[in-house]
Amino acid sequence: MRPRGLTAAFGGRIALTDALIHHQDIRRPLGLTRAIPAERLLTALDFAKTARPIGAAKRIRGLTLIATDHDWRHGTGPEVHGPAESLIMAMAGRHSVVGELDGPGVPTLATRMPA
């Protein structure tokens, strides 16, 4: 049977992004690192910036996010620099990654995340 419905229209990006974020929610507190393949991470970053359930659009509005480990950037305004993994976790509202980010836009981003 071929996948159908709203989530199928996004070609697996919903599942990829959701799994990537929640895997990091589990791994990070346990101190378990994982190198996420660049293709997956960049696909999730591009999807997350407008995915309504993640809520990133409001969080990152007026900011420029720049990955320091991959060729990825998004937005305009004060810059937020950091590893792509940290950026996606920040886009998802994970306040614990604020210390992994740098740039003049970090304080603004931090105020838009739950404490």
C-alpha positions in Angstrom: 0.0 0.0 0.0 1.3 3.4 -0.9 1.4 6.1 1.9 -1.2 8.7 1.6 -2.7 11.6 3.6 -1.2 14.9 4.7 2.0 13.5 6.1 2.7 11.6 3.0 2.6 14.8 1.0 5.8 15.9 2.7 7.8 13.0 1.5 8.9 11.7 4.9 10.2 15.1 6.1 7.8 15.2 9.0 8.9 11.8 10.3 12.6 12.6 9.7 12.4 15.9 11.5 10.3 14.6 14.4 12.6 11.6 14.9 15.8 13.7 14.7 14.6 16.1 17.3 13.3 13.5 19.7 16.3 11.3 19.4 18.4 14.3 20.5 16.0 14.9 23.3 16.9 11.4 24.6 20.6 11.3 23.6 21.7 14.6 24.9 20.7 14.2 28.6 22.3 10.7 28.5 25.6 12.0 27.1 25.2 9.9 24.0 26.6 11.6 20.9 25.7 10.8 17.4 26.9 12.3 14.1 23.8 13.0 12.1 24.4 12.5 8.4 24.5 16.0 6.8 21.8 15.2 4.2 19.3 14.3 6.9 20.2 17.2 9.1 20.0 19.8 6.3 16.7 18.4 5.1 15.3 18.6 8.6 16.6 22.2 9.1 14.9 23.3 5.9 11.7 21.6 6.8 11.7 22.7 10.5 11.8 26.4 9.7 8.2 26.4 8.4 6.7 23.3 10.0 3.8 24.5 12.1 4.0 21.8 14.8 7.6 22.8 15.6 6.8 26.5 15.9 10.1 27.6 14.6 8.8 30.4 12.3 7.9 32.6 15.3 11.1 31.7 17.1 13.5 32.6 14.3 11.6 35.5 12.7 13.9 38.5 12.2 17.1 36.4 12.9 19.7 34.9 10.6 20.7 31.3 11.6 24.1 30.2 10.3 25.4 26.6 10.7 29.1 26.6 11.6 29.6 23.0 10.5 27.5 22.8 7.2 26.7 25.1 4.3 23.3 26.3 5.7 21.9 29.7 6.6 18.4 31.1 6.8 16.8 34.5 7.5 17.8 38.1 7.9 18.6 40.1 11.0 20.9 39.6 13.9 23.0 36.4 13.5 22.8 33.2 15.5 25.8 30.9 14.8 26.2 27.3 15.9 26.4 23.6 14.8 23.4 22.6 12.7 22.2 20.1 15.3 22.1 22.9 17.9 20.3 25.2 15.5 17.5 22.6 14.8 17.1 22.0 18.5 16.8 25.8 19.1 14.3 26.0 16.3 12.3 23.3 18.1 12.4 25.4 21.3 15.0 23.4 23.3 16.4 26.1 25.6 19.2 23.8 26.8 21.1 24.5 23.5 21.4 28.2 24.0 24.9 27.8 25.4 26.0 26.1 22.2 25.1 29.1 20.1 26.9 32.4 19.5 26.1 35.8 17.9 24.1 38.9 18.6 20.7 37.2 17.9 21.1 34.6 20.6 19.5 36.7 23.4 16.4 37.3 21.2 16.2 33.6 20.3 16.5 32.6 23.9 13.6 34.8 25.0 11.4 33.0 22.4 12.0 29.6 23.9 10.3 28.0 26.9 12.7 28.1 30.0 
